[in-house]
Amino acid sequence: MDPRGVRVHSRPARLLARLLVLAVASAGALALAPAPDARADSIRDLQYWLDEYGISEAWQVTRGAGVTIAVIDSGVDATHPDLAGAVIGGTDVSGRGADDGTRPVSGTGRTHGTMVASLAAGRGSGPTSGVIGAAPAASLLSISLAFGSGERSADAQVAEAVRWAVDNGADIISLSLTRNTLGWPESWDDAFGYAEERDVVVIAAAGNRGSGTESVGAPATMPGVLAVGGVDRSGVASDNASSQGITIGVMAPSEQLVGAVPGGGHALWQGTSGATPIVAGIAALVRAAHPELDAANVIERILRTARPATPTVPDPLYGYGLIDARAAVGANVAPVASNPLGSLAEWVVVHRRADADTVAADLPPAREPIARGSVANDPLADARPAIAAAAPVLPVVGLLLGLVLLVVGAVVAGAVQFARRTPSE
């Protein structure tokens, strides 16, 4: 039993799909069932980050109304009391979920999407009870996917989900998953590039050491994507519920979290899966408070107002620092002309297409004989002029060489005959 009189039991949290996994910490989640003497607001009391990270203060300006967050995950239970009225649409890209994305799928990870959604835009079950998200007035889109043996390509599901989210009005996309590789497929170039073109803020989990992710993986390594790492209750980078990488933008709470689970319950959990929707909710507060800002400037505000954890900014472990919702919403931040985290479109030009374009430029016209093309890389190119200049004298040299050989042959034959003579001769 928990000291508060709450019954707990272990629930697995890691879900592999080829290389793509939900970014929950391996320590898992603990389901909470209120004991008879548990106070009605005990769940809300567990949400320490609301005050410690400036979220409650930011609510004095806005609670995120008018902003839509797409949760690409295992599906969201829209019937949960804490999420009543939050989910306004959705879809399924796994082939196993509900058409509107509100039937949790993914086997052992089926609770994941509902927990994520509650931390982004949960309403709570009452004024002081249940889980309330960082942007409790924002709307949610639920896009369900499933990873694992026998499922559709995880890469294809994510690409389809991102495009659907953009086409259906998402202002922010929250991705609590990682590919566990620095790189990503070209299908993601198109999908995430589409989000970039349409001015959508994309936020992704850095992953967790406890789940086997030692360093940040895609989509958190993609240019323009805001990567979220995790800290413990004291604000120190989490050993198990975060990972390390130079692409980390900000840090948010990833330990001692509580979230809503399908069926009306709650669970304690940890991981950057929880840190990510908290930041997504704060991004929704910024967009609601500053509707004139594009995605680049929303991200700029979040980065520039973060509380640095070390003298080095950005830091390879902490990025720009710990998220600060109050400052992100209310501080004066100079505008920028481009995303401080880079441009995926520019990256694609340099890393996907530049080599192909160079090769194409060096090739001769299609109707020209290939032999007449450039010889810049031909090791014999410098020798060919000398060979061509010597060509007219080659027959003469050959004739003289033949005569020399005849003379030598005659001399050798004479010497042999001399050696064979006997004394009697």
C-alpha positions in Angstrom: 0.0 0.0 0.0 1.1 3.6 -0.7 1.5 5.7 2.5 -1.5 7.8 1.4 -3.7 4.7 1.5 -3.7 4.2 -2.2 -3.4 0.7 -3.7 -0.7 0.4 -6.4 0.4 -2.3 -8.8 2.9 -2.5 -11.5 2.0 -1.7 -15.1 4.5 -2.2 -18.0 5.4 1.0 -19.9 7.9 0.1 -22.7 6.6 -0.7 -26.2 9.0 -1.5 -29.0 8.0 -1.3 -32.7 10.9 -2.0 -34.9 13.0 1.0 -33.9 10.1 3.2 -32.9 9.0 3.2 -29.2 6.7 5.1 -27.0 9.0 7.2 -24.8 7.8 6.0 -21.4 10.4 5.3 -18.7 11.0 1.6 -18.1 10.1 2.0 -14.4 6.5 2.0 -15.7 3.3 3.4 -14.4 1.5 2.7 -11.1 -2.3 2.6 -11.2 -4.1 4.6 -8.5 -7.3 3.6 -6.9 -8.6 6.0 -4.2 -8.9 4.6 -0.7 -12.0 5.3 1.3 -10.2 8.0 3.3 -8.5 9.6 0.3 -9.4 13.3 -0.2 -11.2 14.2 -3.4 -8.4 16.5 -4.5 -5.5 14.1 -3.8 -4.8 13.6 -7.5 -4.6 17.3 -8.1 -2.3 17.7 -5.1 0.2 15.5 -6.9 0.6 17.9 -9.8 3.5 19.9 -8.3 4.5 21.3 -11.8 1.5 23.5 -12.0 2.9 25.9 -9.5 6.6 25.1 -9.7 6.8 25.7 -13.5 4.7 28.8 -13.6 1.6 27.2 -15.2 -0.9 28.4 -12.6 0.4 31.9 -13.0 0.2 31.7 -16.8 -3.5 30.8 -16.4 -4.1 34.4 -15.2 -3.5 35.4 -18.8 -4.9 32.4 -20.8 -5.8 28.7 -20.4 -5.3 27.9 -24.1 -8.7 28.4 -25.5 -8.8 28.4 -29.3 -5.7 26.3 -29.7 -5.7 22.7 -30.9 -3.1 20.1 -29.9 -2.8 16.8 -31.8 -1.7 13.9 -29.7 -0.2 11.2 -31.9 -0.1 8.2 -29.6 -2.0 5.0 -28.6 -5.4 6.7 -28.7 -7.2 8.8 -26.1 -10.1 7.7 -24.0 -12.4 10.7 -24.6 -14.9 9.4 -22.0 -12.5 9.9 -19.1 -14.0 12.5 -16.7 -10.8 14.5 -16.8 -11.0 14.8 -20.6 -14.7 15.5 -21.0 -15.2 17.8 -23.9 -11.5 18.0 -24.7 -11.3 15.7 -27.7 -12.9 17.4 -30.8 -11.7 14.9 -33.4 -9.3 12.2 -34.4 -8.5 9.3 -36.6 -6.7 5.9 -36.5 -3.7 5.1 -38.6 -3.0 1.6 -37.2 -5.9 -0.2 -38.8 -7.0 -1.5 -35.3 -8.4 1.5 -33.5 -11.7 3.5 -33.7 -12.2 5.7 -36.7 -12.0 8.8 -34.4 -8.9 7.6 -32.6 -10.6 7.4 -29.2 -10.2 3.6 -28.6 -6.8 3.0 -27.0 -4.7 0.5 -28.9 -1.1 -0.8 -28.8 -1.5 -3.6 -26.3 0.5 -2.9 -23.2 0.9 0.7 -24.2 -2.8 1.4 -24.5 -2.9 3.7 -21.4 -0.2 5.9 -22.9 -2.2 8.2 -25.1 -4.8 9.0 -22.4 -2.0 9.9 -19.9 -0.3 12.1 -22.4 -3.5 13.9 -23.4 -4.5 14.6 -19.8 -1.2 16.4 -19.1 -1.6 18.5 -22.2 -5.2 19.6 -21.9 -7.0 17.6 -19.2 -10.0 19.5 -17.6 -10.0 17.8 -14.3 -13.1 16.1 -12.9 -13.9 19.1 -10.8 -12.6 22.5 -9.8 -10.0 20.9 -7.5 -10.1 17.2 -8.5 -8.7 15.0 -11.2 -5.8 15.7 -13.6 -5.7 19.1 -15.2 -3.5 19.8 -18.2 -1.1 22.7 -18.8 -3.7 24.1 -21.2 -7.0 23.0 -19.8 -9.1 25.1 -22.3 -7.2 23.8 -25.4 -8.8 21.3 -27.7 -7.4 17.8 -28.6 -7.1 15.7 -31.7 -6.5 12.0 -31.0 -4.6 10.0 -33.6 -4.1 6.4 -32.7 -1.3 4.2 -33.8 0.1 0.8 -32.9 3.6 -0.4 -32.8 4.7 -4.0 -32.6 5.0 -7.3 -34.5 2.4 -7.7 -37.2 1.5 -4.0 -37.2 1.7 -1.5 -40.1 5.1 0.1 -40.7 5.6 2.4 -37.7 7.4 5.0 -39.9 4.4 5.0 -42.3 1.9 5.4 -39.4 3.8 8.4 -37.9 4.1 10.1 -41.3 0.4 9.6 -42.0 -0.6 10.8 -38.6 1.4 14.0 -38.9 -0.1 14.9 -42.2 -3.6 14.2 -40.9 -3.0 16.4 -37.9 -1.9 19.3 -40.1 -4.9 18.9 -42.5 -7.3 18.8 -39.6 -6.4 22.0 -37.8 -3.6 21.1 -35.4 -1.7 24.2 -34.1 0.6 22.0 -32.1 1.7 18.3 -32.5 2.8 16.3 -29.5 4.9 13.2 -30.1 5.8 11.1 -27.0 7.7 8.6 -29.0 11.2 8.0 -30.4 12.7 6.1 -33.3 15.8 5.4 -31.2 18.0 6.5 -34.1 19.4 9.8 -35.0 18.1 9.6 -38.6 14.7 9.2 -40.0 13.0 8.0 -43.2 12.4 10.2 -46.2 8.7 9.8 -45.7 9.2 11.9 -42.5 10.9 14.6 -44.6 7.6 15.1 -46.4 5.3 14.8 -43.4 7.2 17.0 -41.0 8.1 19.4 -43.8 4.4 19.7 -44.4 3.9 20.7 -40.8 6.7 23.2 -41.1 5.2 24.7 -44.2 1.8 25.0 -42.5 3.2 26.8 -39.4 2.5 23.9 -36.9 4.7 23.7 -33.8 6.0 20.1 -33.4 7.2 18.9 -30.0 8.8 15.5 -29.4 10.1 13.5 -26.5 13.9 13.0 -26.1 13.4 9.5 -24.8 14.5 7.8 -21.6 17.6 6.0 -20.5 15.5 3.6 -18.5 13.8 2.5 -21.8 17.2 2.0 -23.5 17.4 5.4 -25.2 20.8 6.7 -24.2 20.8 9.6 -26.7 18.1 11.5 -28.3 16.4 9.9 -31.3 14.1 11.1 -34.1 11.8 12.9 -34.3 13.5 14.8 -31.5 16.6 15.1 -33.7 14.8 16.7 -36.7 15.5 20.4 -37.5 12.7 22.6 -36.3 11.3 20.1 -33.8 11.3 21.2 -30.1 12.9 18.3 -28.2 11.9 17.9 -24.6 14.2 16.3 -21.9 13.2 15.5 -18.4 14.2 16.5 -14.9 13.4 15.1 -11.4 11.4 16.9 -8.7 14.5 18.9 -7.8 15.1 20.1 -11.3 18.1 17.8 -12.0 18.3 15.9 -15.3 16.7 12.5 -14.7 18.9 9.5 -14.8 16.2 7.1 -16.0 13.4 9.3 -17.3 15.3 11.4 -19.9 18.2 11.1 -22.3 21.0 13.3 -23.6 21.6 15.1 -26.8 22.6 18.4 -28.4 19.1 18.8 -29.9 17.3 19.0 -26.6 15.5 22.4 -26.4 14.0 22.5 -22.9 13.5 20.4 -19.9 10.3 19.7 -18.1 9.2 17.4 -15.2 9.5 13.7 -16.0 9.3 12.1 -12.6 6.6 11.7 -10.0 3.9 12.4 -12.7 0.3 11.5 -12.5 -2.0 11.1 -15.5 -5.5 9.9 -16.5 -5.8 6.3 -17.8 -8.6 4.6 -19.8 -11.6 3.7 -17.8 -11.7 6.7 -15.5 -8.6 6.0 -13.3 -5.2 7.6 -12.7 -1.6 6.4 -12.7 1.7 7.6 -11.4 4.3 7.4 -14.1 7.6 8.9 -15.3 9.4 9.7 -18.6 9.7 12.3 -21.2 6.4 11.0 -22.5 4.9 13.1 -19.7 7.3 16.0 -20.0 6.4 16.5 -23.7 2.7 17.1 -23.3 3.3 19.5 -20.5 5.5 21.6 -22.9 2.9 21.1 -25.6 0.3 22.6 -23.3 2.6 25.5 -22.5 3.1 26.1 -26.2 -0.7 26.2 -26.5 -0.8 28.9 -23.8 1.7 30.9 -25.8 -0.2 30.6 -29.1 -3.4 31.6 -27.3 -1.8 34.6 -25.6 0.0 35.7 -28.8 -2.1 34.6 -31.8 0.0 36.8 -34.0 3.1 34.7 -33.6 4.2 32.0 -36.1 5.6 28.7 -35.0 9.2 29.9 -35.1 8.4 32.7 -32.6 6.4 30.4 -30.3 9.4 28.2 -30.1 11.7 31.2 -29.6 9.6 32.4 -26.6 9.7 28.9 -25.0 13.5 28.7 -25.4 14.5 32.3 -24.4 12.3 32.3 -21.3 13.5 28.9 -20.0 15.5 28.9 -16.8 19.1 28.0 -17.5 20.4 25.1 -15.5 24.1 25.6 -16.3 26.3 28.5 -17.4 26.3 26.9 -20.9 23.2 27.8 -23.0 22.3 25.7 -24.8 23.6 22.8 -22.8 23.9 19.3 -24.2 22.0 17.9 -21.2 19.6 20.7 -20.3 19.2 22.6 -23.6 18.1 26.1 -22.9 17.0 25.2 -19.4 13.8 24.4 -17.5 10.5 25.4 -19.0 8.8 28.5 -17.5 5.2 28.9 -18.5 4.7 32.3 -16.8 7.6 33.8 -18.6 6.9 32.2 -21.9 3.4 33.8 -21.9 4.3 37.2 -20.4 7.9 38.1 -21.0 9.2 40.5 -23.7 10.9 38.4 -26.3 12.4 39.9 -29.5 11.0 38.4 -32.6 13.0 36.1 -35.0 12.8 35.6 -38.7 13.3 31.9 -38.6 13.0 28.9 -36.3 15.9 28.9 -33.9 16.0 25.1 -34.1 16.6 25.1 -37.8 14.6 24.4 -40.9 13.8 20.8 -42.1 13.3 22.1 -45.7 16.8 23.5 -45.7 18.2 20.4 -44.2 16.6 18.3 -46.9 18.1 20.4 -49.7 21.6 20.0 -48.2 21.5 16.4 -47.0 19.0 14.6 -49.3 19.2 16.4 -52.6 22.4 18.3 -52.9 24.5 15.3 -53.9 21.9 14.2 -56.5 21.7 17.7 -57.9 25.6 17.9 -58.2 25.7 14.6 -60.1 23.0 15.6 -62.4 24.7 18.9 -63.2 28.0 17.1 -64.2 26.3 14.6 -66.5 26.4 15.3 -70.3 23.2 16.0 -72.2 21.1 12.8 -72.6 21.7 12.6 -76.4 25.5 13.1 -76.2 27.7 10.0 -76.4 28.7 9.1 -72.8 32.4 8.9 -73.9 32.4 12.6 -74.6 31.5 13.5 -71.0 33.6 15.2 -68.4 36.9 13.5 -67.6 37.5 15.5 -64.4 37.7 12.3 -62.4 39.6 10.2 -65.0 43.1 9.4 -63.7 44.4 9.0 -67.3 43.2 12.4 -68.4 46.5 14.2 -67.9 48.4 11.4 -69.8 46.3 11.4 -72.9 47.7 14.5 -74.5 51.2 13.1 -74.4 50.1 9.8 -75.8 48.3 11.5 -78.6 51.4 13.6 -79.5 53.6 10.6 -79.6 51.3 8.6 -81.9 52.8 9.7 -85.3 56.3 8.4 -84.5 55.3 5.0 -83.1 55.6 3.1 -86.4 59.2 4.4 -87.0 60.2 3.4 -83.5 58.8 -0.1 -84.0 60.8 -0.6 -87.3 64.1 0.4 -85.6 63.4 -1.8 -82.7 62.9 -4.8 -85.1 66.2 -4.2 -86.8 68.0 -4.0 -83.5 66.5 -7.4 -82.5 67.7 -9.0 -85.7 71.3 -7.8 -85.2 71.3 -9.1 -81.6 69.9 -12.4 -82.7 72.7 -12.9 -85.3 75.4 -12.1 -82.8 74.0 -14.6 -80.2 73.8 -17.3 -82.9 77.4 -16.8 -83.8 78.6 -17.0 -80.3 76.7 -20.3 -79.8 78.4 -21.8 -82.9 81.8 -20.7 -81.7 81.3 -22.3 -78.3 80.4 -25.7 -79.9 83.7 -26.0 -81.8 86.0 -28.9 -80.5 89.8 -28.7 -80.3 90.2 -31.2 -83.2 88.5 -28.7 -85.5 
